[in-house]
Amino acid sequence: MIVVGERINSSRKAIAPAIVARDKHFIGQEALNQIAAGASYIDVNCGTLLAEEPECLEWLVKTVQDVTGGGLCSLDSPNPLALERALKVHQGKPLVNSITGERERLAAILPLVRDYKTSIVALAMDDNGMPETAEERFQIAANLVGELTKAGVELADIYLDPMVRPVSTGGHYGRVVFETIQKINREFPGIHTICGLSNISFGLPARKLINHTFLIMAMMAGLDSAILDPLDKRLASLLKAAEVLLERDEYALNYIAAFREEKLEF
């Protein structure tokens, strides 16, 4: 499972002041903790800082990579100016989060993906908004794949996000995600599917219970990447167990290693 660690986000109360104060130690430790917990990418998001976002995103990339030795970042911004500043200082291939089928956003972000040869998260929405059905979402995803591959992006560098909506507002929204993931994997072997977890449980009590169950069910549908908190030990433990049951962990070696390192909660 490709895990994108979500903790360095200026919408979190502890993170925004640390970014504004340029607290390298605090941000660096957040990155190291997520890497130690199994994150493949460190998401960096400072979108709430608005006018300061380009400068702050560049600083975040430098700070994270100073402590991770050039570890991969997920550059989480719709702002092309912020993305380009971050891309100029990023070492290795980053994951840009994200592009959509919206014509203006596609035109602004696609040249950066092409020129800097990045991986890219592509959201299944367009100028008409977020569609209701799996078929509509798949069609947008397929159009995005066409645009991206035409620009030279390999399928292995595309992470399609089926878009998660709260089941509190529509009981079918979980099923729609699972069906969209299945359609994508059937039509585009070798491509990645990715999503965040928190939207699914919005408005409900005991949200972690919904989030955790949703992740396992999405993995069963074929999800191979997720944006989550790798320091959530219960969630990480369930993920490891699911990988064993889905034949993604040969001889359960990763699961056994996590047990020996006392990383499992049971």
RADAHU-V719164 format. One record per residue. RES is the residue in one letter. OMEGA is omega as a letter, one per 20 degrees, with the letter a starting at -180 (none if undefined). Layout:
RES;OMEGA
RES;OMEGA
This chain:
M;r
I;a
V;r
V;a
G;a
E;a
R;a
I;a
N;a
S;r
S;r
R;a
K;a
A;a
I;a
A;r
P;r
A;r
I;a
V;a
A;a
R;a
D;a
K;a
H;a
F;a
I;r
G;r
Q;r
E;r
A;a
L;r
N;a
Q;r
I;r
A;a
A;r
G;r
A;r
S;r
Y;r
I;r
D;r
V;a
N;r
C;a
G;a
T;a
L;r
L;a
A;a
E;a
E;a
P;r
E;a
C;a
L;r
E;a
W;r
L;r
V;r
K;a
T;r
V;a
Q;r
D;a
V;a
T;a
G;r
G;r
G;a
L;r
C;r
S;a
L;a
D;a
S;r
P;a
N;a
P;r
L;r
A;a
L;a
E;r
R;r
A;a
L;a
K;a
V;a
H;r
Q;a
G;a
K;r
P;r
L;r
V;a
N;k
S;r
I;r
T;r
G;r
E;a
R;a
E;a
R;r
L;a
A;a
A;a
I;a
L;r
P;r
L;r
V;a
R;a
D;a
Y;r
K;a
T;r
S;a
I;r
V;a
A;a
L;a
A;r
M;a
D;a
D;r
N;r
G;a
M;a
P;a
E;a
T;r
A;a
E;r
E;r
R;r
F;a
Q;r
I;r
A;r
A;r
N;r
L;r
V;r
G;r
E;a
L;a
T;r
K;r
A;r
G;r
V;r
E;r
L;a
A;r
D;a
I;r
Y;a
L;r
D;a
P;a
M;a
V;r
R;a
P;r
V;r
S;r
T;r
G;a
G;a
H;a
Y;r
G;a
R;r
V;r
V;a
F;a
E;r
T;r
I;a
Q;r
K;a
I;a
N;r
R;a
E;a
F;r
P;r
G;r
I;r
H;r
T;a
I;r
C;r
G;a
L;a
S;a
N;a
I;a
S;a
F;r
G;a
L;r
P;r
A;a
R;a
K;r
L;r
I;a
N;a
H;r
T;r
F;r
L;a
I;r
M;r
A;r
M;r
M;r
A;r
G;r
L;a
D;r
S;a
A;r
I;a
L;r
D;a
P;r
L;r
D;a
K;r
R;r
L;r
A;r
S;r
L;r
L;r
K;r
A;a
A;r
E;r
V;a
L;a
L;r
E;r
R;a
D;a
E;a
Y;r
A;a
L;r
N;r
Y;a
I;r
A;r
A;r
F;a
R;r
E;r
E;r
K;a
L;r
E;a
F;none
